[in-house]
Amino acid sequence: MEIEHVRQILQTEGLGPPNLNALIPNVANYRVLLMQPRGVIEATGDGVRNSDRDLARAQFESFLSKALQTQADLAVTPEYAMPWEVLSDDIKKGRAPAPGQLWAFGCESIKYAELSKVKAELAPHASVLHEPLDGDPERFLDPLAYVFVAPVLENQAETKLVILVQFKTHPMADKDHFEVNGLECGTRIYQFGGSDGQEIRLISLICSDALAFFDAQALAVHDRALVLHIQLNANPRHEQFRRYRDKLLQYQGDATEIICLNWAGSVRLLSAGKECNWQNIAGSAWYLKPDKFDCRDQTLGENHKRGLYYTWLKTVKVHALFFNYGPAIFFLYATKVAHVGVPAVSSRRRGPKLTKTYVWDEIAAAWTEQADAQDGFDAIVNEAGDAATEIKRISDQNPFAAERVLALCAGKIAETDNWHMVHQLDSCQIGESEIIFRLTFCQDTDQSARDFRIARLRRCRNLWDILQSGDEMPPALEDFKSGFQLNWSRDFPHQNAISDEGKRATVVYMGEEVSLVQVETTATRIAEFLHRKFSDPDDSLEAQQRLTVWYRVSNAQIASYGVHKYSMIDKTEVQSAVGIGRSG
């Protein structure tokens, strides 16, 4: 794999590199359009392409219309997706990106000789450029078509439409060696931008190119880089496919972003007369680490509503935003990967904002806007039993409030008093495996994620039953017998319930899998957080008095911790629950 600046191949045609809007390091946001198509594909000796030709033409023509309508600065389709006839027909009709815009389309397979025909047919409309290959008639290509407007070197006022084709450089090692035996590989990855030391650079990897992306390449391109990774991948978070991200994101600095774009979940592959349902996740995601990322609930909640879900990849300390697994087109506004020469007060790299999500309307035969994406929470929230209505109400208002309430209900909070920040929530964190444990985004099919969500909701169900019965209610929570709600507020972050009389409390059920030491540790930690939160001694004492942790002992009986520890109503001093001077 060789990384070559586009300037080199454009010079052979008397053209200069394009000045792309997405790569100018200023405060202006850029528009991104991503297509995550439904996968019904066929694999033959001629390569990989959409099985339903009429549907593919309709969907991709409609996608191109959206790219023009939205004036997308960057429009992307995944590997093996865009039909060549759709792209060629649009180019012939004069439907093309404006100067400063870039289309990066993973296209269906094509033979080298067929690509030469496309080049000749489009010659009156665009220059089709690519590295020379042997052109083995028995092998197919896996191409990425960059479409953009380039200046003519002899007259900068004159421009030329260019289709620069990049070929996959490394075959996918599937068990049948489909690409190993049938793919003709390229050798070059093209780089846009980054030539003046300030401009942002852009490169793209085609699926298994990631397997041949080594430390040297990562070091060469990571700074001020936007990396596209387009895939048709049954297991996009396989260890071998994750390594390139670790290589890119390991370096100091925050000016590296990666957009992974796969097909939608549950791809159906037709090959040799057989159909195989991959039952895959989509795994499309945006990885970034700006120091002023917008992690406000309102912003992340709006993204969530439209189908972009927050997680924190703790192994490399980056924000990972996953797209809804269903087939869709996503339209986003994004801040630039880097700001150069921008006053600090204006430099707020907030990350991407999902503005519109389009789903396919079969009757209208067009992509139509969807108000609310289906996050899958409705399908499991009933595991919370009688608390389900409460949890659903909270989630509908703010999914992250629901994540926090459920964390508190189970006593699963971090050891710092900012445990409620999104990157501190255990349900929002993902590890090296990138398995998603989000409670309010339930499309990850991994069994460990399913078990985590069910266990957390059932803890809440058991706590609700305890509160409703009132049999184990301490005197400090007597008002709960008249009615209560689950609730989370940023002003009262360590409390998760409120009585009908308007008095807040912290209620926890830790189940039967814990020791008394663990119960005491959790109760003491929460009490300390409550102590720190309230400056008024009386408020602090009352908050600690209204903390109860229930658990189940060996004889299946419900026990509680915290009933007597803070129940001295006449006690007016307040002190740290973990300080030197606290009582035993």
Helices and strands as residue ranges (DSSP letters): E 2-5, H 6-11, G 21-23, E 30-36, E 40-44, E 47-50, H 53-69, E 74-82, H 84-92, E 102-107, H 112-122, E 127-130, E 143-152, E 155-167, H 178-182, E 188-193, E 201-206, G 207-212, H 215-221, E 225-230, H 239-249, E 256-261, E 268-271, E 274-277, E 285-288, H 297-306, E 308-313, E 318-323, E 328-334, E 353-361, E 366-370, G 377-379, G 381-387, H 388-397, H 399-410, G 422-424, G 426-428, E 429-430, H 447-469, G 475-482, E 484-486, E 497-499, E 504-509, H 516-533, H 537-545, E 547-552, E 558-561
